[in-house]
Amino acid sequence: MGELPLDINIQEPRWDQSTFLGRARHFFTVTDPRNLLLSGAQLEASRNIVQNYRAGVVTPGLTEDQLWRAKYAYDSAFHPDTGEKMVLIGRMSAQVPMNMTITGCMLTFYRKTPTVVFWQWVNQSFNAVVNYSNRSGDAPISVGQLGTAYVSATTGAVVTALGLKSLTKHLPALVGRFVPFAAVAAANCINTPLMRQRELQVGIPVTDEDSQRLGHSVAAAKQGIFQVVISRICMAIPAMAIPPVIMDTLEKKDFLKRPPAHPGMDCRSHTEHHIHAVAYRQP
């Protein structure tokens, strides 16, 4: 077997992005939660492989499949502009497990004010970490700017959630189930621009086809952040707008309703009474 050629373009995704299947395979690989299990040594090894290959040095015995695995492992943990290792929960590979957990809790604990406040705070804190970890460009953001953006975004999300909750008190229960989704949608409009305000001020890097930096563009930053906000709201629809309808329908079915117990009878006594009644009716 000869040495791996240097003409493999690892700056681009492995699969053809002009097809749906190619885009799906790329994003399934990028968001693969198994990347979270990679150790620090494995990530460093992947970074060395990728950086050496880009510099024209091929690791001895390296195959094309190993190169692509190293490329995606490297991309999953290191910022493309700054090269710094991202916080674990801020990586794209953490999106599925983190969002499943937080979304499930927001949809479950939506009736009481303390739980609404807590899970909206958790959700916006998580979003803040993701937005900062995946910011575009290498322009620095100060601790003061970061703190102001985080507090503003989190406060806005909590206020939105509580305001909508109070407005839906006298509306059908189904409407109340949509409060978490409405709060998340409104909060995304606050959180993302605030956490990435630096990009709106100085722009994001613009490169040519050869990856040569041409400058910074504020217009590109505005368009990119707008698309992020819209896409995040749309991505929340399957998980936060459809389950409320399903659960509201299911809870009206008899098999999910708790049978009424007789006054003064505990749950165990009620069960025993039911068994005795059924046995008595047996011929």
Secondary structure, DSSP 8 states (H G I E B T S, - for coil): -----S---TTS-SS-TTSHHHHHHHHHHHT-GGGGG--HHHHHHHHHHHHHHHTT---TT--HHHHHHHHHHHHHHB-TTT--B--GGGSGGGHHHHHHHHHHHHHHS-SSHHHHHHHHHHHHHHHHHHHHHT-SSS----HHHHHHHHHHHHHHHHHHHHHHHHHTTTS-HHHHHTHHHHHHHHHHHHHHHHHTHHHHHH-EEEE-TT--EEEEEHHHHHHHHHHHHHHHHHHHHHHHTHHHHHHHHHTTSGGGS-----TT--HHHHHHHHHHHHHHH--
